[in-house]
């Protein structure tokens, strides 16, 4: 009985948190994150709404998905959502 009580008196060990490495995108960034970085949107959620509204274009072509990856030095334009 003594060994049983000794084992339960100790706290259970906590599992080590798995650190997930960011995905390798070959030097490219997501368009929603780029809009936030450049100050064109206050948050990624707002940037995703802009992309869904169809007002974001990269190098002249419209962006269809907020998860699209682009070069960090590309030309991004946000038109009016009137």
C-alpha positions as CSV (number, residue, x, y, z in Angstrom):
1,X,0.0,0.0,0.0
2,X,2.8,2.3,0.7
3,X,4.0,2.3,-2.9
4,X,0.5,3.1,-4.2
5,X,0.2,6.2,-2.1
6,X,3.6,7.4,-3.0
7,X,2.7,7.2,-6.8
8,X,-0.5,9.1,-6.4
9,X,1.0,11.8,-4.3
10,X,3.2,13.0,-7.2
11,X,1.6,15.1,-9.9
12,X,1.2,13.5,-13.3
13,X,3.9,14.6,-15.8
14,X,2.7,17.1,-18.3
15,X,3.1,16.1,-21.9
16,X,5.6,18.2,-23.8
17,X,3.9,20.7,-26.1
18,X,4.6,19.9,-29.8
19,X,6.2,22.9,-31.5
20,X,5.0,23.0,-35.0
21,X,7.3,24.5,-37.5
22,X,5.8,27.0,-40.0
23,X,5.3,25.6,-43.4
24,X,8.0,26.2,-46.0
25,X,6.5,28.4,-48.7
26,X,9.7,29.0,-50.7
27,X,10.1,32.6,-49.6
28,X,6.5,33.5,-50.4
29,X,3.9,34.9,-48.0
30,X,0.1,34.6,-47.8
31,X,-1.7,37.6,-49.4
32,X,-3.8,38.2,-46.3
33,X,-0.7,38.4,-44.1
34,X,0.9,40.7,-46.6
35,X,-2.0,43.1,-46.6
36,X,-1.7,43.3,-42.8
37,X,2.1,43.8,-43.0
38,X,1.7,46.6,-45.5
39,X,-1.0,48.3,-43.4
40,X,-3.7,47.8,-46.1
41,X,-5.9,45.9,-43.6
42,X,-6.1,46.0,-39.8
43,X,-6.2,42.2,-39.3
44,X,-6.0,39.0,-41.3
45,X,-9.8,38.6,-41.0
46,X,-10.3,42.0,-42.5
47,X,-7.9,41.1,-45.3
48,X,-9.8,37.9,-46.0
49,X,-13.0,39.9,-46.3
50,X,-11.3,42.3,-48.8
51,X,-10.2,39.3,-50.9
52,X,-13.7,37.7,-50.7
53,X,-15.1,41.0,-51.9
54,X,-12.9,40.9,-54.9
55,X,-11.1,44.2,-54.4
56,X,-7.5,42.9,-54.1
57,X,-5.2,42.4,-57.1
58,X,-1.6,41.4,-57.3
59,X,0.5,42.6,-60.2
60,X,-2.8,43.4,-62.1
61,X,-4.5,40.0,-61.7
62,X,-7.3,39.6,-59.1
63,X,-6.8,37.5,-56.0
64,X,-9.3,34.7,-55.7
65,X,-8.2,33.2,-52.3
66,X,-6.9,34.7,-49.1
67,X,-4.5,31.8,-48.7
68,X,-2.8,32.5,-52.1
69,X,0.9,32.9,-51.7
70,X,2.8,35.7,-53.4
71,X,6.3,37.2,-53.5
72,X,6.9,39.6,-50.6
73,X,7.9,42.4,-53.1
74,X,4.9,42.1,-55.4
75,X,2.6,45.0,-56.3
76,X,-0.6,44.8,-54.3
77,X,-3.6,47.0,-55.1
78,X,-6.8,47.4,-53.2
79,X,-9.6,49.1,-55.1
80,X,-12.7,50.8,-53.7
81,X,-15.5,48.4,-52.5
82,X,-18.3,50.7,-53.6
